[in-house]
Amino acid sequence: MIDNVIKQYQEAFDKYGNSEKSVFWPKGRQKERFDALTRSIVKKKFSILDFGCGLGHMFDYLNATHDGNFSYHGVDVVDSFIVQNKITFPNTDFQLIQDYSEIQKSFDYVLISGVFNISYFEDLEKHKNLVFEILEGLFSKANVYLSVNFMSDQVDFIQEGAYHQNINELLRFVSEKLSKRYVLDCSYMPYEFTITIFKDQTIKRPDNIYKNE
């Protein structure tokens, strides 16, 4: 089924080229999404894994907001995206992958935008289980935090083939399998949300507050 998702992105790229429409964001608003994914970054210099990098829009955003004080690694399953990115952003680290398990290095921040919005399987439960498996695998590669956005299931309409994540199910998974320290951000759009999951759960005593980088 993942091959069908790749085909959809490929067909969109063939139609729209180097455009946000090719990664199924026809209405823009990438800045709002990227703001939510990155607003907890506190390091002055840091490394980024952009999982499902699409056409490198996150790289452009980070250059504008963090003055190039970061090392970037973008990965995607769509060959045309990676080929285009190497033309648009020469000397930048983009890699074609088939599976998240190919990622060996760790990064300060793991960012995932829009990757799970199209269901990989007709069985949505199967898709959800794979999403949670990928999150667990990629969280192990995050030194500071993993941040991911989803479409909410609190909507009036769900397009066929789309995946809308139930927040309560996600929070249960995160708190049981990943970390009890996280930020849920539902503030920037009515039908989308971002969760940022922190690796370090060290508590500063006697203040009883979490340690910050």
TIRO-2110 file (N, C-alpha, C; in Angstrom, 1 decimal):
// TIRO-2110
0.8, -1.2, 0.0, N, 1, A
0.0, 0.0, 0.0, CA, 1, A
0.9, 1.3, 0.0, C, 1, A
2.0, 1.2, 0.6, N, 2, A
2.9, 2.4, 0.6, CA, 2, A
3.3, 2.8, -0.8, C, 2, A
3.4, 1.8, -1.7, N, 3, A
3.7, 2.1, -3.1, CA, 3, A
2.6, 3.0, -3.7, C, 3, A
1.4, 2.8, -3.3, N, 4, A
0.3, 3.7, -3.8, CA, 4, A
0.4, 5.1, -3.3, C, 4, A
0.9, 5.3, -2.1, N, 5, A
1.1, 6.6, -1.5, CA, 5, A
2.2, 7.3, -2.2, C, 5, A
3.3, 6.6, -2.5, N, 6, A
4.4, 7.1, -3.3, CA, 6, A
4.0, 7.5, -4.6, C, 6, A
3.1, 6.7, -5.3, N, 7, A
2.6, 7.0, -6.6, CA, 7, A
1.8, 8.3, -6.5, C, 7, A
1.0, 8.5, -5.5, N, 8, A
0.2, 9.8, -5.4, CA, 8, A
1.1, 11.0, -5.3, C, 8, A
2.2, 10.9, -4.5, N, 9, A
3.1, 12.0, -4.5, CA, 9, A
3.8, 12.2, -5.8, C, 9, A
4.2, 11.2, -6.4, N, 10, A
4.9, 11.3, -7.7, CA, 10, A
4.0, 11.9, -8.8, C, 10, A
2.7, 11.5, -8.8, N, 11, A
1.8, 12.1, -9.7, CA, 11, A
1.6, 13.6, -9.4, C, 11, A
1.5, 14.0, -8.2, N, 12, A
1.4, 15.4, -7.8, CA, 12, A
2.6, 16.2, -8.2, C, 12, A
3.8, 15.6, -8.0, N, 13, A
5.0, 16.3, -8.4, CA, 13, A
5.1, 16.5, -9.9, C, 13, A
4.7, 15.4, -10.7, N, 14, A
4.6, 15.5, -12.1, CA, 14, A
3.7, 16.6, -12.6, C, 14, A
2.6, 16.9, -11.8, N, 15, A
1.7, 17.9, -12.2, CA, 15, A
2.1, 19.3, -11.8, C, 15, A
2.6, 19.4, -10.5, N, 16, A
2.8, 20.7, -10.0, CA, 16, A
4.3, 21.1, -9.9, C, 16, A
5.2, 20.2, -10.0, N, 17, A
6.6, 20.5, -9.9, CA, 17, A
7.0, 20.9, -8.5, C, 17, A
8.0, 21.7, -8.3, N, 18, A
8.5, 22.1, -7.0, CA, 18, A
7.5, 23.1, -6.3, C, 18, A
6.5, 22.6, -5.8, N, 19, A
5.4, 23.4, -5.2, CA, 19, A
4.9, 22.7, -3.9, C, 19, A
4.3, 23.5, -3.0, N, 20, A
3.7, 22.9, -1.8, CA, 20, A
2.5, 22.0, -2.2, C, 20, A
1.9, 22.2, -3.4, N, 21, A
0.8, 21.3, -3.9, CA, 21, A
1.3, 19.9, -4.1, C, 21, A
2.6, 19.7, -4.4, N, 22, A
3.2, 18.4, -4.6, CA, 22, A
3.3, 17.6, -3.4, C, 22, A
3.3, 18.2, -2.2, N, 23, A
3.3, 17.5, -0.9, CA, 23, A
1.9, 17.7, -0.2, C, 23, A
0.9, 17.9, -1.0, N, 24, A
-0.5, 18.0, -0.5, CA, 24, A
-0.7, 19.0, 0.5, C, 24, A
-0.1, 20.2, 0.4, N, 25, A
-0.4, 21.4, 1.2, CA, 25, A
-0.9, 22.5, 0.2, C, 25, A
-2.0, 22.3, -0.5, N, 26, A
-2.4, 23.3, -1.5, CA, 26, A
-2.8, 24.6, -0.9, C, 26, A
-3.1, 24.7, 0.4, N, 27, A
-3.5, 26.0, 1.0, CA, 27, A
-2.4, 26.7, 1.7, C, 27, A
-1.2, 26.2, 1.5, N, 28, A
0.0, 26.8, 2.2, CA, 28, A
0.0, 26.5, 3.7, C, 28, A
0.2, 27.5, 4.4, N, 29, A
0.3, 27.5, 5.9, CA, 29, A
1.4, 26.6, 6.5, C, 29, A
2.4, 26.4, 5.6, N, 30, A
3.6, 25.7, 6.1, CA, 30, A
4.3, 26.4, 7.3, C, 30, A
4.3, 27.7, 7.3, N, 31, A
5.0, 28.4, 8.3, CA, 31, A
4.4, 28.1, 9.7, C, 31, A
3.0, 28.1, 9.7, N, 32, A
2.4, 27.8, 11.0, CA, 32, A
2.7, 26.4, 11.5, C, 32, A
2.8, 25.4, 10.6, N, 33, A
3.1, 24.1, 11.0, CA, 33, A
4.6, 24.0, 11.5, C, 33, A
5.5, 24.6, 10.7, N, 34, A
6.9, 24.6, 11.1, CA, 34, A
7.1, 25.3, 12.4, C, 34, A
6.4, 26.4, 12.6, N, 35, A
6.5, 27.1, 13.9, CA, 35, A
6.2, 26.2, 15.0, C, 35, A
5.1, 25.4, 14.9, N, 36, A
4.7, 24.5, 16.0, CA, 36, A
5.7, 23.4, 16.2, C, 36, A
6.3, 22.9, 15.1, N, 37, A
7.3, 21.8, 15.2, CA, 37, A
8.6, 22.3, 15.9, C, 37, A
8.9, 23.5, 15.7, N, 38, A
10.3, 24.0, 16.1, CA, 38, A
10.3, 25.0, 17.3, C, 38, A
9.1, 25.3, 17.8, N, 39, A
9.1, 26.4, 18.8, CA, 39, A
9.8, 26.0, 20.2, C, 39, A
10.0, 24.7, 20.4, N, 40, A
10.7, 24.3, 21.6, CA, 40, A
12.2, 24.1, 21.4, C, 40, A
12.7, 24.4, 20.2, N, 41, A
14.2, 24.4, 20.0, CA, 41, A
14.8, 25.4, 20.9, C, 41, A
15.8, 25.0, 21.7, N, 42, A
16.5, 26.0, 22.5, CA, 42, A
18.0, 26.0, 22.3, C, 42, A
18.5, 25.0, 21.6, N, 43, A
20.0, 25.0, 21.3, CA, 43, A
20.3, 26.0, 20.3, C, 43, A
21.4, 26.7, 20.4, N, 44, A
21.9, 27.7, 19.4, CA, 44, A
22.4, 27.0, 18.2, C, 44, A
23.0, 25.8, 18.4, N, 45, A
23.5, 25.0, 17.2, CA, 45, A
22.9, 23.6, 17.5, C, 45, A
22.4, 23.0, 16.4, N, 46, A
21.7, 21.7, 16.6, CA, 46, A
21.7, 20.9, 15.3, C, 46, A
21.3, 19.7, 15.5, N, 47, A
21.2, 18.8, 14.3, CA, 47, A
19.7, 18.4, 14.1, C, 47, A
19.3, 18.3, 12.9, N, 48, A
17.8, 18.0, 12.6, CA, 48, A
17.7, 16.8, 11.7, C, 48, A
16.8, 16.0, 12.0, N, 49, A
16.3, 15.0, 11.0, CA, 49, A
14.9, 15.4, 10.6, C, 49, A
14.8, 15.7, 9.3, N, 50, A
13.5, 16.0, 8.7, CA, 50, A
13.0, 14.7, 8.0, C, 50, A
12.2, 14.0, 8.7, N, 51, A
11.7, 12.7, 8.2, CA, 51, A
10.4, 12.9, 7.4, C, 51, A
10.6, 12.5, 6.1, N, 52, A
9.5, 12.9, 5.1, CA, 52, A
9.7, 14.3, 4.7, C, 52, A
10.9, 14.6, 4.2, N, 53, A
11.3, 16.0, 3.9, CA, 53, A
10.6, 16.6, 2.8, C, 53, A
9.9, 15.8, 1.9, N, 54, A
9.3, 16.3, 0.8, CA, 54, A
10.2, 17.1, -0.1, C, 54, A
9.9, 18.4, -0.4, N, 55, A
10.7, 19.2, -1.3, CA, 55, A
11.5, 20.2, -0.5, C, 55, A
11.9, 19.8, 0.7, N, 56, A
12.9, 20.6, 1.4, CA, 56, A
12.4, 21.9, 2.0, C, 56, A
11.1, 22.1, 2.1, N, 57, A
10.6, 23.4, 2.6, CA, 57, A
11.0, 23.6, 4.1, C, 57, A
11.2, 22.6, 4.9, N, 58, A
11.6, 22.7, 6.2, CA, 58, A
13.1, 23.3, 6.3, C, 58, A
13.9, 22.9, 5.3, N, 59, A
15.3, 23.4, 5.2, CA, 59, A
15.3, 24.9, 4.9, C, 59, A
14.4, 25.3, 4.0, N, 60, A
14.3, 26.7, 3.7, CA, 60, A
13.8, 27.5, 5.0, C, 60, A
12.9, 27.0, 5.7, N, 61, A
12.3, 27.6, 6.9, CA, 61, A
13.4, 27.7, 7.9, C, 61, A
14.2, 26.7, 8.2, N, 62, A
15.2, 26.7, 9.2, CA, 62, A
16.3, 27.7, 8.8, C, 62, A
16.6, 27.8, 7.6, N, 63, A
17.6, 28.8, 7.2, CA, 63, A
17.2, 30.2, 7.5, C, 63, A
15.9, 30.4, 7.3, N, 64, A
15.3, 31.8, 7.5, CA, 64, A
15.2, 32.1, 9.0, C, 64, A
14.9, 31.1, 9.8, N, 65, A
14.7, 31.3, 11.3, CA, 65, A
15.9, 31.1, 12.2, C, 65, A
16.8, 30.3, 11.7, N, 66, A
18.0, 29.9, 12.6, CA, 66, A
19.3, 30.2, 11.9, C, 66, A
19.3, 31.0, 10.9, N, 67, A
20.6, 31.6, 10.4, CA, 67, A
21.6, 30.5, 10.0, C, 67, A
21.2, 29.3, 9.6, N, 68, A
22.1, 28.3, 9.2, CA, 68, A
22.9, 27.6, 10.3, C, 68, A
22.5, 27.9, 11.6, N, 69, A
23.3, 27.3, 12.7, CA, 69, A
22.8, 25.9, 13.1, C, 69, A
22.7, 25.1, 12.1, N, 70, A
22.2, 23.7, 12.3, CA, 70, A
22.8, 22.8, 11.2, C, 70, A
22.8, 21.5, 11.5, N, 71, A
23.1, 20.5, 10.5, CA, 71, A
21.8, 19.8, 10.2, C, 71, A
21.6, 19.5, 8.9, N, 72, A
20.3, 19.1, 8.4, CA, 72, A
20.5, 17.7, 7.7, C, 72, A
19.5, 16.8, 7.9, N, 73, A
19.5, 15.6, 7.2, CA, 73, A
18.0, 15.3, 6.8, C, 73, A
17.7, 15.4, 5.5, N, 74, A
16.4, 15.1, 5.0, CA, 74, A
16.2, 13.8, 4.4, C, 74, A
15.2, 13.0, 4.7, N, 75, A
14.9, 11.7, 4.1, CA, 75, A
13.5, 11.7, 3.6, C, 75, A
13.3, 10.9, 2.5, N, 76, A
12.0, 10.7, 2.0, CA, 76, A
12.0, 9.4, 1.2, C, 76, A
10.8, 8.9, 0.9, N, 77, A
10.6, 7.7, 0.1, CA, 77, A
10.3, 8.0, -1.3, C, 77, A
10.1, 9.2, -1.7, N, 78, A
9.8, 9.6, -3.0, CA, 78, A
11.1, 10.1, -3.8, C, 78, A
11.5, 9.3, -4.7, N, 79, A
12.7, 9.5, -5.4, CA, 79, A
12.8, 10.9, -6.1, C, 79, A
11.7, 11.3, -6.7, N, 80, A
11.7, 12.6, -7.4, CA, 80, A
11.9, 13.8, -6.5, C, 80, A
11.4, 13.6, -5.2, N, 81, A
11.6, 14.7, -4.3, CA, 81, A
13.1, 14.8, -4.0, C, 81, A
13.8, 13.7, -3.7, N, 82, A
15.2, 13.7, -3.4, CA, 82, A
16.0, 14.3, -4.5, C, 82, A
15.7, 13.8, -5.7, N, 83, A
16.4, 14.3, -6.9, CA, 83, A
16.3, 15.8, -7.1, C, 83, A
15.0, 16.3, -6.9, N, 84, A
14.8, 17.8, -7.0, CA, 84, A
15.5, 18.5, -5.9, C, 84, A
15.5, 18.0, -4.7, N, 85, A
16.1, 18.7, -3.6, CA, 85, A
17.6, 18.8, -3.8, C, 85, A
18.3, 17.8, -4.4, N, 86, A
19.7, 17.9, -4.6, CA, 86, A
20.0, 19.0, -5.7, C, 86, A
19.0, 19.3, -6.5, N, 87, A
19.2, 20.4, -7.5, CA, 87, A
18.9, 21.7, -6.8, C, 87, A
17.9, 21.8, -6.0, N, 88, A
17.5, 23.0, -5.4, CA, 88, A
18.4, 23.4, -4.3, C, 88, A
18.9, 22.4, -3.5, N, 89, A
19.8, 22.7, -2.4, CA, 89, A
21.1, 21.9, -2.5, C, 89, A
22.0, 22.3, -3.4, N, 90, A
23.2, 21.5, -3.6, CA, 90, A
24.0, 21.5, -2.3, C, 90, A
24.8, 20.5, -2.1, N, 91, A
25.6, 20.3, -0.9, CA, 91, A
24.8, 20.2, 0.4, C, 91, A
23.6, 19.8, 0.3, N, 92, A
22.7, 19.6, 1.4, CA, 92, A
22.4, 18.1, 1.5, C, 92, A
22.3, 17.6, 2.7, N, 93, A
22.2, 16.2, 3.0, CA, 93, A
20.8, 15.7, 2.8, C, 93, A
20.5, 15.1, 1.7, N, 94, A
19.2, 14.5, 1.4, CA, 94, A
19.4, 13.0, 1.0, C, 94, A
18.5, 12.2, 1.5, N, 95, A
18.7, 10.7, 1.3, CA, 95, A
17.4, 10.0, 0.9, C, 95, A
17.4, 9.2, -0.1, N, 96, A
16.2, 8.4, -0.4, CA, 96, A
16.3, 7.1, 0.5, C, 96, A
15.2, 6.8, 1.2, N, 97, A
15.1, 5.7, 2.0, CA, 97, A
13.9, 4.8, 1.7, C, 97, A
13.9, 3.6, 2.1, N, 98, A
12.7, 2.7, 1.9, CA, 98, A
12.0, 2.5, 3.2, C, 98, A
12.7, 2.7, 4.3, N, 99, A
12.1, 2.4, 5.6, CA, 99, A
12.9, 3.2, 6.7, C, 99, A
12.1, 3.5, 7.8, N, 100, A
12.7, 4.3, 8.8, CA, 100, A
13.9, 3.7, 9.5, C, 100, A
13.9, 2.3, 9.5, N, 101, A
15.0, 1.6, 10.1, CA, 101, A
16.4, 1.8, 9.5, C, 101, A
16.4, 2.4, 8.3, N, 102, A
17.7, 2.8, 7.6, CA, 102, A
18.4, 3.9, 8.3, C, 102, A
17.7, 4.7, 9.1, N, 103, A
18.3, 5.8, 9.8, CA, 103, A
19.1, 5.3, 11.0, C, 103, A
20.4, 5.5, 10.9, N, 104, A
21.3, 5.0, 11.9, CA, 104, A
21.8, 6.0, 12.9, C, 104, A
22.0, 7.3, 12.5, N, 105, A
22.5, 8.3, 13.4, CA, 105, A
21.4, 8.9, 14.3, C, 105, A
21.9, 9.6, 15.3, N, 106, A
20.9, 10.3, 16.1, CA, 106, A
21.0, 11.8, 15.9, C, 106, A
20.0, 12.5, 16.2, N, 107, A
19.9, 14.0, 15.9, CA, 107, A
19.3, 14.7, 17.2, C, 107, A
19.6, 15.9, 17.3, N, 108, A
19.0, 16.7, 18.4, CA, 108, A
17.5, 16.7, 18.3, C, 108, A
17.0, 17.0, 17.1, N, 109, A
15.6, 17.2, 16.9, CA, 109, A
15.1, 16.3, 15.7, C, 109, A
14.1, 15.6, 15.9, N, 110, A
13.5, 14.8, 14.8, CA, 110, A
12.1, 15.5, 14.5, C, 110, A
11.9, 15.9, 13.3, N, 111, A
10.7, 16.7, 12.9, CA, 111, A
10.0, 15.9, 11.8, C, 111, A
8.7, 15.8, 12.0, N, 112, A
7.9, 15.0, 11.1, CA, 112, A
6.6, 15.8, 10.7, C, 112, A
6.5, 16.3, 9.5, N, 113, A
5.4, 17.1, 9.1, CA, 113, A
4.6, 16.5, 8.0, C, 113, A
3.3, 16.2, 8.2, N, 114, A
2.4, 15.7, 7.2, CA, 114, A
2.6, 14.3, 6.7, C, 114, A
3.5, 13.6, 7.3, N, 115, A
3.9, 12.3, 6.8, CA, 115, A
2.8, 11.2, 6.9, C, 115, A
2.0, 11.4, 8.0, N, 116, A
1.0, 10.3, 8.3, CA, 116, A
-0.4, 10.7, 7.9, C, 116, A
-0.6, 11.7, 7.1, N, 117, A
-1.9, 12.2, 6.8, CA, 117, A
-2.6, 11.3, 5.7, C, 117, A
-1.9, 10.6, 4.9, N, 118, A
-2.5, 9.7, 3.9, CA, 118, A
-2.3, 8.3, 4.5, C, 118, A
-3.4, 7.5, 4.6, N, 119, A
-3.3, 6.2, 5.1, CA, 119, A
-2.5, 5.3, 4.2, C, 119, A
-1.6, 4.5, 4.8, N, 120, A
-0.8, 3.6, 4.0, CA, 120, A
-1.5, 2.3, 3.7, C, 120, A
-2.6, 2.0, 4.5, N, 121, A
-3.4, 0.8, 4.3, CA, 121, A
-4.9, 1.2, 4.3, C, 121, A
-5.7, 0.3, 3.7, N, 122, A
-7.2, 0.5, 3.8, CA, 122, A
-7.6, 0.3, 5.3, C, 122, A
-7.0, -0.5, 6.0, N, 123, A
-7.2, -0.8, 7.4, CA, 123, A
-6.6, 0.3, 8.2, C, 123, A
-7.4, 1.3, 8.8, N, 124, A
-6.8, 2.4, 9.5, CA, 124, A
-6.1, 2.0, 10.8, C, 124, A
-6.6, 0.9, 11.4, N, 125, A
-5.9, 0.4, 12.6, CA, 125, A
-4.5, 0.0, 12.3, C, 125, A
-4.3, -0.7, 11.1, N, 126, A
-3.0, -1.1, 10.7, CA, 126, A
-2.1, 0.1, 10.4, C, 126, A
-2.7, 1.1, 9.8, N, 127, A
-1.9, 2.3, 9.6, CA, 127, A
-1.5, 2.9, 10.9, C, 127, A
-2.4, 3.0, 11.9, N, 128, A
-2.1, 3.6, 13.2, CA, 128, A
-1.0, 2.8, 13.9, C, 128, A
-1.0, 1.5, 13.8, N, 129, A
0.0, 0.7, 14.4, CA, 129, A
1.4, 0.9, 13.8, C, 129, A
1.4, 1.1, 12.5, N, 130, A
2.7, 1.4, 11.8, CA, 130, A
3.2, 2.8, 12.2, C, 130, A
2.3, 3.8, 12.3, N, 131, A
2.7, 5.1, 12.7, CA, 131, A
3.3, 5.1, 14.1, C, 131, A
2.7, 4.3, 15.0, N, 132, A
3.2, 4.3, 16.4, CA, 132, A
4.6, 3.5, 16.4, C, 132, A
4.7, 2.5, 15.5, N, 133, A
6.0, 1.8, 15.4, CA, 133, A
7.1, 2.8, 14.9, C, 133, A
6.8, 3.6, 13.9, N, 134, A
7.7, 4.5, 13.3, CA, 134, A
8.1, 5.6, 14.4, C, 134, A
7.1, 6.1, 15.1, N, 135, A
7.4, 7.1, 16.1, CA, 135, A
8.3, 6.5, 17.2, C, 135, A
8.1, 5.3, 17.6, N, 136, A
8.9, 4.7, 18.6, CA, 136, A
10.4, 4.5, 18.1, C, 136, A
10.5, 4.1, 16.9, N, 137, A
11.8, 3.9, 16.3, CA, 137, A
12.6, 5.2, 16.1, C, 137, A
11.9, 6.3, 15.7, N, 138, A
12.5, 7.6, 15.5, CA, 138, A
12.8, 8.3, 16.8, C, 138, A
11.9, 8.1, 17.8, N, 139, A
12.2, 8.7, 19.1, CA, 139, A
13.5, 8.2, 19.7, C, 139, A
13.9, 7.0, 19.4, N, 140, A
15.2, 6.5, 19.8, CA, 140, A
16.3, 7.2, 19.2, C, 140, A
16.1, 7.9, 18.1, N, 141, A
17.1, 8.7, 17.4, CA, 141, A
17.2, 10.1, 17.8, C, 141, A
16.3, 10.6, 18.6, N, 142, A
16.2, 12.0, 19.1, CA, 142, A
17.0, 12.2, 20.3, C, 142, A
17.9, 13.1, 20.3, N, 143, A
18.6, 13.4, 21.5, CA, 143, A
17.8, 14.3, 22.5, C, 143, A
17.1, 15.3, 21.9, N, 144, A
16.3, 16.2, 22.7, CA, 144, A
14.8, 16.0, 22.6, C, 144, A
14.3, 16.1, 21.4, N, 145, A
12.8, 15.8, 21.2, CA, 145, A
12.5, 15.4, 19.8, C, 145, A
11.3, 14.7, 19.7, N, 146, A
10.7, 14.4, 18.4, CA, 146, A
9.4, 15.2, 18.4, C, 146, A
9.1, 15.9, 17.3, N, 147, A
7.9, 16.6, 17.1, CA, 147, A
7.2, 16.2, 15.8, C, 147, A
5.9, 15.9, 15.9, N, 148, A
5.1, 15.4, 14.7, CA, 148, A
3.8, 16.1, 14.7, C, 148, A
3.3, 16.3, 13.5, N, 149, A
1.9, 16.9, 13.4, CA, 149, A
1.0, 15.8, 12.8, C, 149, A
-0.3, 16.0, 13.1, N, 150, A
-1.4, 15.2, 12.6, CA, 150, A
-2.6, 16.0, 12.2, C, 150, A
-3.5, 15.4, 11.4, N, 151, A
-4.8, 15.9, 11.3, CA, 151, A
-5.6, 15.3, 12.4, C, 151, A
-6.5, 16.1, 13.1, N, 152, A
-7.3, 15.7, 14.2, CA, 152, A
-8.5, 14.9, 13.6, C, 152, A
-9.0, 14.0, 14.5, N, 153, A
-10.3, 13.3, 14.1, CA, 153, A
-11.5, 14.1, 14.6, C, 153, A
-11.3, 15.2, 15.2, N, 154, A
-12.4, 16.1, 15.6, CA, 154, A
-12.8, 17.0, 14.5, C, 154, A
-13.3, 16.4, 13.4, N, 155, A
-13.7, 17.2, 12.2, CA, 155, A
-15.1, 16.7, 11.7, C, 155, A
-15.7, 17.5, 10.8, N, 156, A
-17.0, 17.2, 10.3, CA, 156, A
-16.9, 16.3, 9.1, C, 156, A
-15.7, 16.3, 8.4, N, 157, A
-15.6, 15.5, 7.2, CA, 157, A
-14.2, 14.9, 7.1, C, 157, A
-14.1, 13.7, 6.7, N, 158, A
-12.8, 13.0, 6.5, CA, 158, A
-12.8, 12.5, 5.0, C, 158, A
-11.8, 13.0, 4.3, N, 159, A
-11.6, 12.6, 2.9, CA, 159, A
-11.2, 11.1, 2.8, C, 159, A
-11.7, 10.4, 1.8, N, 160, A
-11.4, 9.0, 1.6, CA, 160, A
-9.8, 8.9, 1.5, C, 160, A
-9.3, 7.9, 2.2, N, 161, A
-7.8, 7.7, 2.1, CA, 161, A
-7.0, 8.6, 3.1, C, 161, A
-7.7, 9.5, 3.8, N, 162, A
-6.9, 10.3, 4.8, CA, 162, A
-6.9, 9.7, 6.1, C, 162, A
-5.9, 10.1, 6.9, N, 163, A
-5.8, 9.5, 8.3, CA, 163, A
-5.9, 10.7, 9.3, C, 163, A
-6.8, 10.6, 10.2, N, 164, A
-7.0, 11.6, 11.2, CA, 164, A
-6.7, 10.9, 12.6, C, 164, A
-5.8, 11.5, 13.3, N, 165, A
-5.3, 10.8, 14.6, CA, 165, A
-6.2, 11.2, 15.8, C, 165, A
-6.6, 10.2, 16.5, N, 166, A
-7.3, 10.4, 17.7, CA, 166, A
-6.3, 10.9, 18.8, C, 166, A
-6.5, 12.0, 19.4, N, 167, A
-5.5, 12.6, 20.3, CA, 167, A
-5.4, 11.7, 21.6, C, 167, A
-6.5, 11.2, 22.1, N, 168, A
-6.4, 10.4, 23.4, CA, 168, A
-5.6, 9.1, 23.2, C, 168, A
-5.8, 8.5, 22.0, N, 169, A
-5.0, 7.3, 21.7, CA, 169, A
-3.6, 7.6, 21.6, C, 169, A
-3.3, 8.7, 20.9, N, 170, A
-1.9, 9.1, 20.8, CA, 170, A
-1.2, 9.4, 22.1, C, 170, A
-1.9, 10.1, 23.0, N, 171, A
-1.3, 10.5, 24.3, CA, 171, A
-1.1, 9.3, 25.1, C, 171, A
-2.0, 8.3, 25.0, N, 172, A
-1.8, 7.1, 25.8, CA, 172, A
-0.6, 6.3, 25.3, C, 172, A
-0.4, 6.3, 24.0, N, 173, A
0.8, 5.6, 23.5, CA, 173, A
2.1, 6.3, 23.9, C, 173, A
2.1, 7.7, 23.7, N, 174, A
3.3, 8.5, 24.0, CA, 174, A
3.6, 8.3, 25.5, C, 174, A
2.7, 8.4, 26.4, N, 175, A
3.0, 8.4, 27.8, CA, 175, A
3.4, 7.0, 28.3, C, 175, A
2.9, 6.0, 27.6, N, 176, A
3.3, 4.6, 28.0, CA, 176, A
4.5, 4.1, 27.4, C, 176, A
4.8, 4.5, 26.1, N, 177, A
5.9, 3.9, 25.4, CA, 177, A
7.1, 4.9, 25.2, C, 177, A
6.9, 6.2, 25.2, N, 178, A
7.9, 7.1, 24.8, CA, 178, A
8.4, 8.0, 26.0, C, 178, A
7.5, 8.9, 26.4, N, 179, A
7.9, 9.8, 27.5, CA, 179, A
6.7, 10.4, 28.1, C, 179, A
6.7, 10.7, 29.4, N, 180, A
5.7, 11.4, 30.1, CA, 180, A
5.8, 12.9, 30.0, C, 180, A
6.9, 13.3, 29.3, N, 181, A
7.1, 14.8, 29.2, CA, 181, A
6.8, 15.2, 27.7, C, 181, A
5.8, 15.9, 27.5, N, 182, A
5.4, 16.3, 26.1, CA, 182, A
4.6, 17.6, 26.1, C, 182, A
4.5, 18.2, 24.9, N, 183, A
3.7, 19.4, 24.8, CA, 183, A
2.7, 19.1, 23.6, C, 183, A
1.4, 19.2, 23.9, N, 184, A
0.4, 19.1, 22.9, CA, 184, A
-0.1, 20.4, 22.5, C, 184, A
0.1, 20.8, 21.2, N, 185, A
-0.3, 22.1, 20.7, CA, 185, A
-1.4, 22.0, 19.7, C, 185, A
-2.6, 22.5, 20.1, N, 186, A
-3.8, 22.5, 19.3, CA, 186, A
-4.1, 24.0, 19.0, C, 186, A
-3.2, 24.9, 19.1, N, 187, A
-3.5, 26.3, 19.1, CA, 187, A
-3.4, 27.0, 17.8, C, 187, A
-2.8, 26.4, 16.8, N, 188, A
-2.4, 27.1, 15.6, CA, 188, A
-3.4, 26.9, 14.4, C, 188, A
-4.1, 25.7, 14.4, N, 189, A
-5.1, 25.5, 13.4, CA, 189, A
-6.3, 24.7, 14.0, C, 189, A
-7.5, 24.8, 13.5, N, 190, A
-8.6, 24.1, 14.2, CA, 190, A
-8.6, 22.6, 14.0, C, 190, A
-8.1, 22.1, 12.9, N, 191, A
-8.2, 20.7, 12.6, CA, 191, A
-6.9, 19.9, 12.5, C, 191, A
-5.8, 20.5, 13.0, N, 192, A
-4.5, 19.9, 13.1, CA, 192, A
-3.9, 20.1, 14.5, C, 192, A
-2.9, 19.3, 14.8, N, 193, A
-2.3, 19.5, 16.1, CA, 193, A
-0.8, 18.9, 16.0, C, 193, A
0.0, 19.4, 16.9, N, 194, A
1.4, 18.9, 16.9, CA, 194, A
1.7, 18.4, 18.3, C, 194, A
2.4, 17.3, 18.4, N, 195, A
2.9, 16.9, 19.7, CA, 195, A
4.4, 16.8, 19.7, C, 195, A
5.0, 17.4, 20.7, N, 196, A
6.5, 17.5, 20.9, CA, 196, A
6.8, 16.6, 22.1, C, 196, A
7.6, 15.6, 21.9, N, 197, A
7.9, 14.6, 22.9, CA, 197, A
9.4, 14.7, 23.3, C, 197, A
9.6, 14.9, 24.6, N, 198, A
11.0, 15.2, 25.0, CA, 198, A
11.6, 13.9, 25.6, C, 198, A
12.9, 13.8, 25.2, N, 199, A
13.7, 12.6, 25.7, CA, 199, A
14.0, 12.7, 27.1, C, 199, A
14.5, 13.8, 27.6, N, 200, A
15.0, 14.0, 29.0, CA, 200, A
13.9, 14.2, 29.9, C, 200, A
13.7, 13.2, 30.8, N, 201, A
12.6, 13.4, 31.8, CA, 201, A
13.2, 13.6, 33.2, C, 201, A
14.5, 14.1, 33.3, N, 202, A
15.1, 14.4, 34.5, CA, 202, A
14.4, 15.4, 35.3, C, 202, A
14.1, 15.2, 36.6, N, 203, A
13.4, 16.1, 37.5, CA, 203, A
14.4, 16.8, 38.4, C, 203, A
14.4, 18.1, 38.4, N, 204, A
15.3, 18.9, 39.3, CA, 204, A
14.7, 18.9, 40.7, C, 204, A
15.5, 18.4, 41.7, N, 205, A
15.0, 18.4, 43.0, CA, 205, A
15.7, 19.5, 43.8, C, 205, A
15.1, 20.2, 44.8, N, 206, A
13.8, 19.9, 45.3, CA, 206, A
12.7, 20.7, 44.6, C, 206, A
13.0, 21.3, 43.4, N, 207, A
12.0, 22.2, 42.8, CA, 207, A
10.9, 21.4, 42.1, C, 207, A
11.2, 20.1, 41.8, N, 208, A
10.2, 19.3, 41.1, CA, 208, A
9.7, 19.9, 39.8, C, 208, A
10.8, 20.3, 39.0, N, 209, A
10.5, 20.8, 37.7, CA, 209, A
11.4, 20.0, 36.7, C, 209, A
11.0, 19.9, 35.5, N, 210, A
11.9, 19.2, 34.5, CA, 210, A
13.1, 20.0, 34.2, C, 210, A
14.2, 19.4, 34.0, N, 211, A
15.4, 20.0, 33.6, CA, 211, A
15.3, 20.4, 32.1, C, 211, A
15.8, 21.6, 31.8, N, 212, A
15.8, 22.1, 30.4, CA, 212, A
17.2, 22.2, 29.9, C, 212, A
17.3, 22.0, 28.5, N, 213, A
18.6, 22.1, 27.9, CA, 213, A
19.2, 23.5, 28.1, C, 213, A
END
